[in-house]
Amino acid sequence: MNGVAVHLNDLRRTFGAVHALDGLDLHIEPGELIALLGPSGCGKTTALRILAGLEDADSGRVLVGGKDITGLPANRRDMGMVFQAYSLFPHLTALENVQFGLKLRRRSGGDRAAAMLDLVGISAHAGRYPHQLSGGQQQRVALARALAIEPQVLLLDEPLSALDAKVRVQLRDEIRRIQTEVGTTTLFVTHDQEEALAIADRVGVMRSGRLEQLAAPAEVYLRPASAFVADFVGLSNRLPGVVEGDTVTVLGTRLPLVQKATGGPEVTALVRPESIGVVPDPGGAARVLSTAFLGPTSRVTLEVADSVVIAQVSGESLAELTVGTPVRIDLRPVPVALQD
């Protein structure tokens, strides 16, 4: 299956006084998986629903494969959807659920449906009804059903949020494997930052109906385009700093800036916890306030000057960082953003 390009052009949608979409422009390359990420009310689900034909935009255009489909109803848009709720027919088996869309299109569905259940790793449960399946298994059936019709575009609306953490990670990885194998152009909407960074070719961070940044996951995390992106994606310390040229001095260390400072020299810098090294030192200017063991990594809360700083360290180093231990803080020279 070959993916098609998708272009959302200057989409606008209001609900009363709320601008759900405020001139959204989004281009998805053929076969690409884009994850839209942002806080509640940022417009990510509205964008997906307009692409699906489940909602109308006030203005703007939707193009798929170069064809303007803005006015087409949902049943003529050739798209597969997977929702947060599994939305399976309770009176149909897993196999029959997957066959359903094929039968609506008057296509022989047996072999195709069986192949899709095998693709999502659930062929052994083809004869079971939804109530006999776990949440993760039901969502796999929903994914197989969406893929069975060979849609031009696959739309995933918070498909993993109802699952427990371990199953969520497993199915997230499966979705990425399957999407890569099948090659369907995909829009994935989520509020989970880790999910978006792990699964997407590019991540679009939305705010107030517009894209703040659209870039590869590493670019979004390491070189955020704005203070909002830096603050929303991942965890950041807000630390006082002094700007000089294209650098900012924080806790005695000069760091490069992601973007040029526009205000005065005194600023608040956003520093990632993993950029902060912690070394036990009797003469250190900081001390450990608390620790949290998280498995392969640990989180250490420090007091230095008038600031509270959170650092991320390896799990095995936690033994020497007990509460009250004096430490030295070393900042890695990675680019930082400034708070608006």
C-alpha positions in Angstrom: 0.0 0.0 0.0 1.4 3.4 -1.0 0.8 6.4 1.2 -0.7 9.7 0.0 0.2 13.3 0.9 -2.3 15.1 3.2 -2.5 18.9 3.4 -4.6 20.8 5.9 -4.6 24.4 4.5 -5.5 27.4 6.7 -8.1 25.5 8.7 -10.2 27.6 11.0 -12.9 26.4 13.5 -14.6 28.3 16.3 -16.9 27.1 19.0 -18.5 30.3 20.3 -15.6 32.5 21.4 -13.1 29.7 21.4 -10.8 29.4 18.4 -10.2 25.6 18.2 -8.3 26.0 15.0 -6.7 29.3 14.1 -5.3 29.0 10.6 -3.8 25.6 11.0 -1.4 24.5 8.2 -0.2 20.9 8.2 1.5 18.9 5.5 1.9 15.1 5.9 4.2 13.4 3.5 3.1 10.1 1.8 3.6 7.2 4.3 4.6 9.5 7.1 3.3 9.2 10.7 2.6 12.6 12.3 1.7 12.9 16.0 -0.2 15.9 17.1 0.6 16.8 20.7 -0.7 19.5 23.0 -2.8 20.4 26.0 -6.5 19.9 26.2 -8.3 22.4 24.0 -5.3 23.0 21.7 -7.2 21.8 18.6 -5.5 18.5 17.9 -8.7 16.4 17.9 -10.6 19.0 16.0 -8.0 18.9 13.2 -8.3 15.1 13.1 -12.1 15.2 13.0 -12.1 17.7 10.2 -9.7 15.5 8.2 -12.0 12.6 8.8 -15.1 14.5 7.7 -16.7 14.1 11.1 -16.7 17.9 11.6 -16.7 20.9 9.2 -14.2 23.7 9.2 -15.4 27.3 9.2 -12.9 27.9 6.4 -9.8 26.3 4.9 -9.2 23.2 2.7 -8.4 19.5 3.2 -6.4 17.9 0.4 -5.6 14.2 0.1 -3.4 13.0 -2.7 -3.7 16.4 -4.3 -7.5 16.2 -4.4 -9.7 18.7 -2.5 -12.0 16.6 -0.3 -13.2 19.5 1.9 -16.8 19.0 0.9 -16.9 15.2 0.9 -18.8 13.3 3.6 -16.9 11.0 5.9 -18.1 7.8 4.2 -16.5 8.9 0.9 -13.1 9.9 2.3 -11.4 6.5 2.3 -10.0 6.7 5.8 -9.6 4.2 8.6 -10.1 5.4 12.2 -9.2 4.0 15.6 -10.7 5.8 18.6 -9.9 5.8 22.4 -13.1 3.6 22.8 -12.6 0.4 21.0 -16.0 0.7 19.3 -16.3 -3.0 18.4 -19.7 -4.6 17.6 -20.4 -6.7 20.7 -22.4 -9.3 18.8 -19.6 -10.0 16.2 -16.4 -12.0 16.7 -13.0 -10.4 16.2 -12.9 -11.8 12.6 -16.4 -10.6 11.8 -15.6 -7.1 13.2 -12.6 -6.8 10.9 -14.7 -8.1 7.9 -17.5 -5.5 8.6 -16.0 -2.6 6.6 -15.0 -4.9 3.7 -18.6 -6.2 3.4 -19.9 -2.7 3.3 -17.7 -2.1 0.3 -18.9 -5.4 -1.2 -15.5 -7.0 -1.1 -14.7 -10.5 -0.1 -13.4 -10.2 3.4 -12.3 -13.6 4.7 -8.7 -13.7 3.6 -8.0 -10.0 4.0 -9.5 -9.9 7.5 -7.6 -13.0 8.6 -4.4 -11.4 7.2 -5.0 -8.2 9.2 -5.6 -10.1 12.4 -2.3 -11.9 11.9 -0.6 -8.6 11.2 -1.7 -7.2 14.6 -0.8 -10.5 16.3 -4.2 -11.6 17.4 -5.2 -14.3 14.8 -5.5 -16.9 17.6 -8.5 -15.0 19.0 -10.4 -14.6 15.7 -13.4 -16.4 17.0 -13.8 -14.6 20.3 -16.3 -11.8 21.0 -15.2 -8.4 22.3 -16.2 -9.2 25.9 -13.8 -12.2 25.8 -10.9 -10.0 24.9 -8.6 -7.7 27.0 -8.5 -4.0 26.3 -5.3 -4.3 24.4 -6.7 -7.2 22.3 -9.8 -5.2 21.5 -7.7 -2.3 20.3 -5.7 -4.6 18.1 -8.9 -5.7 16.5 -10.0 -2.1 16.0 -6.6 -1.4 14.3 -7.0 -4.5 12.1 -10.5 -3.4 11.1 -9.2 0.1 10.2 -6.4 -1.3 8.1 -8.5 -4.0 6.4 -10.2 -1.6 4.0 -6.8 -0.4 2.8 -7.5 3.3 3.6 -5.6 6.1 2.1 -5.1 7.7 5.5 -5.1 6.1 9.0 -6.4 8.3 11.9 -5.6 7.4 15.5 -7.4 9.4 18.1 -5.9 8.8 21.6 -6.0 5.0 20.8 -3.9 3.9 23.8 -5.1 6.1 26.6 -7.6 3.6 28.0 -4.9 0.9 28.4 -2.6 0.2 31.3 1.0 1.3 31.0 2.7 -1.9 30.0 0.1 -2.8 27.3 0.2 0.8 26.1 3.9 0.6 25.4 3.6 -2.8 23.7 0.8 -1.7 21.4 2.5 1.7 20.7 5.5 -0.2 19.4 3.2 -2.5 17.4 1.4 0.4 15.8 4.7 1.9 14.7 5.9 -1.5 13.3 2.6 -2.1 11.4 2.4 1.5 10.1 6.0 1.3 8.8 5.3 -2.1 7.2 2.0 -1.1 5.5 3.1 2.4 4.6 -0.2 4.2 5.3 -0.1 7.9 5.8 -1.1 8.4 9.5 -2.2 11.1 11.8 -1.9 10.2 15.5 -3.4 12.4 18.2 -2.2 12.0 21.7 -1.7 14.0 25.0 1.1 11.6 26.0 4.5 13.2 25.3 6.5 9.9 25.5 4.0 8.3 23.1 4.4 11.1 20.6 8.2 11.2 20.7 8.4 7.4 20.5 6.1 6.7 17.6 6.2 9.7 15.2 8.3 10.6 12.2 7.5 14.2 13.1 5.8 15.7 16.1 3.5 18.7 15.9 3.1 20.6 19.1 -0.1 22.6 19.1 -1.2 25.6 21.1 -4.4 27.6 20.8 -5.3 26.1 17.4 -1.9 26.6 15.8 1.3 24.6 15.4 4.1 25.9 17.6 6.6 23.4 16.1 6.5 20.5 13.7 9.8 18.6 13.6 11.5 15.2 14.2 11.1 14.1 17.9 14.7 14.7 18.8 14.5 18.2 17.3 11.3 19.0 19.3 12.9 17.8 22.5 16.5 19.1 22.1 15.8 22.3 20.1 12.3 23.5 21.0 11.2 26.3 18.8 9.6 28.3 21.6 9.4 28.4 25.4 6.0 26.8 25.3 7.4 23.7 23.5 10.3 23.5 25.9 8.0 23.7 28.8 5.3 21.4 27.5 7.5 18.6 26.1 9.5 17.0 28.9 10.4 18.5 32.2 12.4 21.7 32.6 13.9 23.6 35.5 13.2 27.3 35.6 16.5 28.9 36.6 17.7 32.5 36.7 20.2 33.4 34.1 22.0 36.4 32.4 22.1 36.7 28.7 25.3 37.7 26.9 25.1 37.6 23.1 23.9 34.2 22.0 24.6 32.5 25.4 23.1 32.6 28.9 25.0 32.0 32.1 23.1 29.7 34.5 24.6 28.7 37.9 28.0 29.9 36.8 27.9 28.0 33.5 27.6 29.6 30.0 25.1 27.8 27.9 24.1 28.3 24.2 20.6 29.6 23.5 18.0 27.8 21.3 16.7 31.2 20.1 18.0 34.8 20.3 17.0 36.6 23.5 14.7 39.6 22.8 14.4 41.1 26.3 16.8 42.3 28.9 19.9 40.5 30.2 18.1 38.9 33.2 16.0 35.9 32.1 14.6 32.6 33.2 16.3 29.7 31.4 14.6 26.3 30.9 17.1 23.5 31.7 16.4 19.8 31.3 17.0 17.6 34.3 19.2 15.2 32.3 21.5 18.2 31.5 22.4 18.6 35.1 25.3 16.5 36.5 25.4 15.9 40.3 28.7 15.1 42.0 29.1 14.6 45.8 31.4 17.3 47.0 32.0 18.4 50.6 32.6 21.9 49.3 29.7 21.9 46.9 27.2 24.8 46.8 24.1 22.6 46.5 22.6 19.9 48.8 20.2 17.0 48.2 16.7 17.7 49.4 15.1 14.4 48.2 15.5 11.5 45.9 13.2 9.2 43.9 14.3 5.9 42.4 12.7 5.3 39.0 14.5 2.1 37.9 17.2 2.8 35.3 17.2 6.5 36.2 16.6 8.4 39.4 15.4 11.9 40.1 17.2 14.1 42.6 15.8 17.4 44.0 18.5 19.9 45.0 18.7 23.2 46.7 21.2 25.7 45.4 21.3 29.4 46.2 17.6 30.4 46.1 16.6 27.8 43.6 15.2 24.2 43.7 16.7 22.1 40.9 15.6 18.7 39.7 18.3 16.5 38.2 18.1 13.1 36.5 20.9 10.7 37.3 21.6 7.0 36.7 19.8 4.6 39.1 23.1 3.2 40.5 24.4 6.6 41.5 21.6 7.3 43.9 23.2 5.4 46.8 25.8 8.2 47.2 23.2 11.0 47.0 21.4 10.7 50.3 19.3 13.6 51.7 21.5 16.4 53.0 24.6 15.4 51.0 26.5 18.5 49.7 27.0 18.3 45.9 28.5 20.1 43.0 26.3 20.8 40.0 27.7 20.5 36.5 25.6 21.8 33.6 26.0 20.2 30.2 26.6 22.8 27.4 23.4 21.9 25.5 21.1 24.7 24.0 18.4 26.0 26.3 15.2 28.0 25.7 14.1 31.0 27.7 10.8 31.4 29.4 8.4 33.9 27.6 
